[in-house]
Amino acid sequence: IAVGLDWYGANPVMVFAAAALAIVPLAGLMGRSTEHLSTYVGTTIGGLLSASLGNAPELIISGFALKAGLVDVVKASITGSILGNTLFSLGLSMIIGGWGRERQRFNPTIAGMSGGLLFVAAVALLIPAMFHFASGKGREVSMEIAIVLFVVYLLSLVFTLKTHRQLLQPEPAASGAAESHEASHEAPWSKGKSIAVLAGVTVVIAVVSEILVGAIEPASASIGMTPIFTGIIFLALVGNAAETMNAVGFARKDQMDLSFGIAVGASTQVALFVAPVLVFAGYLMGQRMDLHFNSFEIAAIVIAVAIVSRQTSDGESHWMEGVMLIAVYLMLAIGFFFLPG
């Protein structure tokens, strides 16, 4: 439908909506094929595949936006992904998972590490802004900081998948429940089918992403929204829809370890992996992509990191804490909506 509407030159809002809706099941299918492929390559490589390819839809969308010169939209989608995962996805998971239960528990070690990595990411966004304020320049330090963030991301994978894997595992009961839940739904795909589906979905996502990016500016203008707001809210929610549904599903089954790992882990991957990769891609494309975000975006990320760290430091959650996270997300969204383009 999205391809047809774009080919016929339909209303940009209809094109954008159709393309955005198309990304959601495609992202979910990409995640499923990655999980099935991971069963054939071992735990470490499988974890690396899941961590890296989990962000593939967002990377593809942002790559086309960067190629089109929509640098502010790309930065907005990074901000929106961090806010959407830490506040919206985690908050919704806490509400749905905690409803009818006194409390839910998750591994405080995972919470502490994820919170620390998010603080590192927040500092990485603060430094270019402070450098710009002090010197009137900001782009000169972004490449170096992106390299540092990428190295931290690689070392975090070594930490979680190799040296401290047992320490960061979910509770045995939750892990077993997750495995039996997945096993009861479908048999493992063959390696050939997993690779074929992954390759095919990647191509289709690339086609739909190009349509989506092409409709961003005209669709935003026709409904009275800035492209930055569209990137922070709509593009981010679309790119992370599969992770949000998985996080909520695990929380509903009282597997909060897995839910927390998906929601907050996705934010750390965006900050430490997606953002640096887009800086590198911008350099290769000749686009002025950097880590110098505007002051409201930086403040929003710092607020999100602070409140999530505060709410999850004890390793327990209940539905009211989820309400608080959603409330902060909605208030920040209101601010971005009225922020001048």
C-alpha positions as CSV (number, residue, x, y, z in Angstrom):
1,I,0.0,0.0,0.0
2,A,2.8,2.4,0.9
3,V,4.6,1.7,-2.4
4,G,1.4,2.2,-4.4
5,L,0.5,5.5,-2.6
6,D,4.0,6.8,-3.2
7,W,3.9,5.8,-6.9
8,Y,0.5,7.5,-7.4
9,G,1.7,10.7,-5.6
10,A,-1.0,10.4,-2.9
11,N,-1.3,12.7,0.0
12,P,2.0,12.8,2.0
13,V,0.2,12.1,5.3
14,M,-1.3,8.9,3.8
15,V,2.1,7.9,2.4
16,F,3.9,8.5,5.7
17,A,1.2,6.7,7.7
18,A,1.2,3.6,5.4
19,A,5.0,3.4,5.4
20,A,5.2,3.8,9.2
21,L,2.7,1.1,9.7
22,A,4.6,-1.2,7.3
23,I,7.8,-0.8,9.2
24,V,6.3,-2.3,12.4
25,P,5.7,-5.9,11.3
26,L,8.8,-5.8,9.2
27,A,10.9,-4.9,12.2
28,G,9.2,-7.7,14.2
29,L,9.9,-10.2,11.4
30,M,13.6,-9.1,11.3
31,G,13.8,-9.7,15.0
32,R,12.3,-13.2,14.7
33,S,14.7,-14.2,11.9
34,T,17.6,-12.9,13.9
35,E,16.6,-14.9,16.9
36,H,16.2,-18.1,14.8
37,L,19.6,-17.5,13.1
38,S,21.2,-17.0,16.5
39,T,20.5,-20.6,17.4
40,Y,22.9,-21.8,14.8
41,V,25.9,-19.6,15.5
42,G,26.4,-20.0,19.3
43,T,25.5,-17.9,22.3
44,T,28.2,-15.2,21.9
45,I,27.8,-14.6,18.2
46,G,24.0,-14.9,18.6
47,G,24.0,-12.2,21.2
48,L,26.1,-10.0,19.0
49,L,23.7,-10.5,16.1
50,S,20.6,-9.7,18.2
51,A,22.2,-6.6,19.8
52,S,23.4,-5.2,16.4
53,L,20.6,-6.2,14.1
54,G,18.0,-5.2,16.6
55,N,18.7,-1.6,15.6
56,A,18.8,-2.3,11.8
57,P,15.4,-0.8,11.0
58,E,16.3,2.4,12.8
59,L,19.7,2.5,11.2
60,I,18.2,2.1,7.7
61,I,15.6,4.8,8.3
62,S,18.2,7.2,9.7
63,G,20.6,6.4,6.9
64,F,18.1,7.4,4.2
65,A,17.2,10.5,6.2
66,L,20.9,11.4,6.5
67,K,21.4,10.9,2.8
68,A,18.5,13.3,2.2
69,G,20.2,15.9,4.3
70,L,17.7,15.7,7.2
71,V,20.4,15.9,9.8
72,D,18.1,17.4,12.5
73,V,15.5,14.7,11.9
74,V,18.2,12.0,12.4
75,K,19.3,13.6,15.6
76,A,15.7,13.8,16.7
77,S,15.2,10.1,16.0
78,I,18.2,9.3,18.2
79,T,16.7,11.5,21.0
80,G,13.3,10.0,20.5
81,S,14.6,6.4,20.6
82,I,16.4,7.0,23.9
83,L,13.3,8.7,25.4
84,G,10.8,6.3,23.9
85,N,12.6,3.2,25.2
86,T,13.6,4.5,28.7
87,L,10.3,6.3,29.4
88,F,7.5,5.0,27.2
89,S,8.5,1.3,26.6
90,L,9.7,0.7,30.2
91,G,6.8,2.7,31.7
92,L,4.2,0.8,29.7
93,S,5.9,-2.5,30.7
94,M,5.7,-1.5,34.3
95,I,2.1,-0.6,34.1
96,I,0.9,-3.7,32.3
97,G,3.2,-6.0,34.1
98,G,2.6,-4.5,37.6
99,W,-1.2,-4.3,37.3
100,G,-2.6,-6.9,39.7
101,R,0.8,-7.5,41.3
102,E,2.3,-5.9,44.4
103,R,5.7,-5.6,42.8
104,Q,8.0,-7.0,40.1
105,R,11.7,-7.7,40.5
106,F,14.6,-7.6,38.1
107,N,18.4,-8.0,38.3
108,P,19.8,-4.8,40.0
109,T,23.2,-5.5,38.4
110,I,21.6,-5.2,34.9
111,A,19.9,-2.0,36.0
112,G,23.1,-0.5,37.4
113,M,25.1,-1.3,34.3
114,S,22.4,0.0,31.9
115,G,22.0,3.2,34.0
116,G,25.8,3.7,34.0
117,L,26.0,3.3,30.2
118,L,23.1,5.8,29.7
119,F,25.0,8.3,31.9
120,V,28.0,7.9,29.7
121,A,25.9,8.6,26.7
122,A,24.3,11.7,28.3
123,V,27.9,13.0,29.1
124,A,28.8,12.3,25.5
125,L,26.0,14.6,24.3
126,L,26.8,17.3,26.9
127,I,30.5,17.7,25.9
128,P,29.9,18.9,22.3
129,A,27.3,21.4,23.6
130,M,29.7,22.7,26.3
131,F,32.5,22.8,23.8
132,H,30.3,24.8,21.4
133,F,29.4,27.2,24.2
134,A,33.0,27.7,25.3
135,S,34.6,28.0,21.8
136,G,31.8,28.7,19.4
137,K,32.6,25.4,17.7
138,G,31.1,21.9,18.2
139,R,31.6,19.6,15.3
140,E,35.4,19.2,15.9
141,V,34.9,16.9,18.9
142,S,32.0,14.8,17.7
143,M,34.0,12.3,15.6
144,E,36.4,11.6,18.5
145,I,33.6,11.2,21.0
146,A,31.7,8.9,18.6
147,I,34.9,6.7,18.4
148,V,35.0,6.5,22.2
149,L,31.3,5.6,22.4
150,F,31.7,2.9,19.8
151,V,34.6,1.4,21.7
152,V,32.6,1.5,24.9
153,Y,29.8,-0.3,23.1
154,L,32.1,-3.1,21.9
155,L,33.6,-3.5,25.4
156,S,30.0,-3.6,26.9
157,L,29.3,-6.5,24.5
158,V,32.4,-8.3,25.8
159,F,31.3,-7.7,29.4
160,T,27.7,-8.9,28.9
161,L,28.3,-11.7,26.4
162,K,31.7,-13.1,27.7
163,T,33.3,-12.1,30.9
164,H,30.2,-11.4,33.1
165,R,27.6,-13.3,31.2
166,Q,26.4,-15.4,34.2
167,L,26.2,-12.3,36.5
168,L,23.9,-10.6,34.0
169,Q,21.6,-13.5,33.3
170,P,17.8,-13.3,34.2
171,E,16.5,-15.3,37.0
172,P,16.3,-19.0,36.1
173,A,12.5,-19.2,36.4
174,A,12.0,-16.2,34.1
175,S,14.5,-17.5,31.6
176,G,12.9,-20.9,31.5
177,A,9.5,-19.4,31.1
178,A,10.7,-17.3,28.2
179,E,12.2,-20.3,26.5
180,S,9.1,-22.4,26.9
181,H,7.0,-19.5,25.8
182,E,8.9,-19.2,22.5
183,A,9.2,-23.0,22.0
184,S,5.4,-23.3,22.3
185,H,4.8,-20.9,19.5
186,E,6.9,-22.2,16.6
187,A,9.7,-24.6,15.8
188,P,13.1,-23.2,14.9
189,W,13.6,-22.1,11.4
190,S,16.3,-23.6,9.2
191,K,19.5,-21.6,8.7
192,G,18.7,-21.0,5.1
193,K,15.2,-19.8,5.8
194,S,16.5,-17.5,8.6
195,I,19.1,-15.9,6.3
196,A,16.6,-15.6,3.4
197,V,14.0,-13.9,5.5
198,L,16.5,-11.6,7.1
199,A,17.9,-10.6,3.7
200,G,14.5,-10.1,2.1
201,V,13.1,-8.1,5.0
202,T,16.2,-5.9,5.0
203,V,15.6,-5.0,1.3
204,V,11.9,-4.3,1.9
205,I,12.6,-2.1,4.9
206,A,15.1,-0.2,2.9
207,V,12.5,0.5,0.2
208,V,9.8,1.5,2.7
209,S,12.3,3.6,4.7
210,E,13.1,5.6,1.6
211,I,9.4,6.3,1.0
212,L,8.9,7.2,4.7
213,V,11.8,9.6,4.7
214,G,10.6,11.3,1.5
215,A,7.2,11.9,3.1
216,I,8.5,13.3,6.4
217,E,8.8,17.0,5.5
218,P,5.6,17.4,3.4
219,A,3.6,15.3,5.8
220,S,4.8,17.3,8.8
221,A,4.1,20.6,7.2
222,S,0.5,19.5,6.2
223,I,-0.5,18.6,9.7
224,G,1.3,21.5,11.4
225,M,4.2,19.5,13.1
226,T,7.9,20.2,12.9
227,P,10.1,17.6,11.3
228,I,12.0,17.4,14.6
229,F,8.8,16.5,16.5
230,T,8.0,13.9,13.9
231,G,11.5,12.4,14.3
232,I,11.4,12.4,18.1
233,I,7.9,10.9,18.4
234,F,6.8,9.1,15.3
235,L,10.0,7.9,13.7
236,A,11.3,6.7,17.1
237,L,8.1,4.8,18.0
238,V,8.0,3.2,14.6
239,G,11.7,2.1,14.7
240,N,11.3,0.7,18.2
241,A,7.8,-0.8,17.9
242,A,9.0,-4.4,17.9
243,E,11.1,-3.9,21.0
244,T,8.2,-2.2,22.8
245,M,5.8,-5.0,22.0
246,N,8.3,-7.6,23.2
247,A,9.1,-5.7,26.4
248,V,5.4,-5.3,27.3
249,G,4.8,-9.0,26.5
250,F,7.5,-10.2,28.8
251,A,6.4,-7.8,31.6
252,R,2.8,-9.1,31.3
253,K,4.2,-12.6,32.0
254,D,6.1,-11.4,35.0
255,Q,9.5,-11.7,33.2
256,M,10.6,-8.2,34.2
257,D,14.3,-9.0,33.8
258,L,13.8,-9.6,30.1
259,S,11.5,-6.6,29.7
260,F,13.9,-4.3,31.4
261,G,16.8,-5.6,29.3
262,I,14.9,-5.0,26.1
263,A,13.7,-1.5,26.9
264,V,16.7,0.0,28.5
265,G,19.2,-2.1,26.5
266,A,17.7,-0.7,23.3
267,S,18.4,2.8,24.6
268,T,22.0,2.1,25.4
269,Q,22.5,0.5,21.9
270,V,21.1,3.6,20.3
271,A,23.3,5.9,22.3
272,L,26.5,3.8,22.0
273,F,26.1,2.1,18.6
274,V,23.5,3.8,16.4
275,A,24.6,7.4,17.1
276,P,28.4,6.8,16.4
277,V,27.6,4.8,13.3
278,L,25.5,7.6,12.0
279,V,28.3,10.1,12.7
280,F,30.7,7.9,10.7
281,A,28.1,7.5,7.9
282,G,27.6,11.3,7.8
283,Y,31.3,11.8,7.4
284,L,31.4,9.3,4.5
285,M,28.3,10.9,2.9
286,G,29.6,14.4,3.3
287,Q,26.7,15.4,5.6
288,R,27.4,17.5,8.7
289,M,26.2,14.9,11.2
290,D,27.5,15.4,14.7
291,L,26.7,14.9,18.4
292,H,25.9,18.6,19.0
293,F,22.2,18.3,19.9
294,N,20.1,21.3,20.9
295,S,19.7,22.2,24.6
296,F,16.1,20.9,24.9
297,E,17.1,17.5,23.5
298,I,20.1,17.2,25.9
299,A,18.0,18.3,28.9
300,A,15.3,15.7,28.0
301,I,17.9,12.9,27.7
302,V,19.5,13.8,31.1
303,I,16.0,14.0,32.7
304,A,15.1,10.6,31.3
305,V,18.4,9.0,32.4
306,A,18.1,10.5,35.9
307,I,14.5,9.4,36.5
308,V,15.0,5.9,35.1
309,S,18.1,5.4,37.3
310,R,16.2,6.6,40.3
311,Q,13.1,4.4,39.7
312,T,15.1,1.2,38.9
313,S,18.0,1.3,41.3
314,D,16.3,-0.9,43.9
315,G,15.7,-3.7,41.4
316,E,11.9,-3.6,42.0
317,S,9.0,-1.9,40.2
318,H,5.2,-1.5,40.4
319,W,2.6,0.0,38.1
320,M,2.7,3.5,39.6
321,E,6.3,3.9,38.7
322,G,5.3,3.1,35.2
323,V,2.7,5.9,35.3
324,M,5.5,8.3,36.4
325,L,7.7,7.4,33.5
326,I,4.8,7.7,31.0
327,A,3.9,11.1,32.5
328,V,7.5,12.4,32.0
329,Y,7.4,11.2,28.4
330,L,4.2,12.9,27.7
331,M,5.3,16.2,29.2
332,L,8.6,16.1,27.2
333,A,6.5,15.3,24.1
334,I,4.4,18.4,24.7
335,G,7.5,20.5,25.0
336,F,8.9,19.1,21.7
337,F,5.5,19.7,20.0
338,F,5.6,23.5,20.8
339,L,9.4,23.8,20.2
340,P,10.0,26.1,17.2
341,G,11.3,24.3,14.2
